[in-house]
Amino acid sequence: MLPSNTKVNEFLRETQANFSDSFETVDAIRTLFFKENNQLTDDIKYGGIVFYDADKLIGGIYLYKEHISIEFSQGTSFSDPSNLLEGKGKLRRHLKIQRFDDIQTKNAYFFIKQAVKGV
């Protein structure tokens, strides 16, 4: 069972009601974070779902018109042999998910594991 955060639950309800085509994808990505570490906490920040390991922000899920972005706070330190991560920030990188199948084809779990383990 996933953690229950009132703000996150409301965000998910709104996503399901207003962006039903994105809800399944967001929910699956969120589940992968907790599959890797069920002690994570999530919250709403910066307009999306963010994940914390203790007080350390490790990543987030953000909805955009054309895609869903999985953000990784320390993404520059990740192994990325296929060069799938995007961004030019000092530390942060993201993975663009445009359809549900991209979770697997872009190997999202590979990156989520790195984020949760702190590489």
Phi, psi and omega in degrees: 000135180281153178302155181246107177243124185304315181294320179292317179300319178294318177301316180294320177299316179295321178297315180297321182286320188257338182224055187304329179292338180263341187302311182302320180292313179300315181296320180293320179294315178302317179299322179297320177301313182284336174297321181285327178205105182283002176265357177297158170240153176233159182202177176254126179204143179060023177085011179213185178271127177246153182240137180237142167249108193060239179257009184266120177288123182249339180173186181194171178236127182229136179264134174233168183302317186257350183197173171247136181250128171260114183264142179234118186298328181243033187301335180293340181268000183283150166287130182215067187298335180262006180052051181269336181285144180240164177119159182232012181294168182298321181232326190278143172222162180219160179239124180272127179245116182258341176209162185307318182299336179297336177304317180276313186294331178263010173055046183304321182296326177303317180283322178298318177301319179295320180296316183289323181281347180075018180041000000 
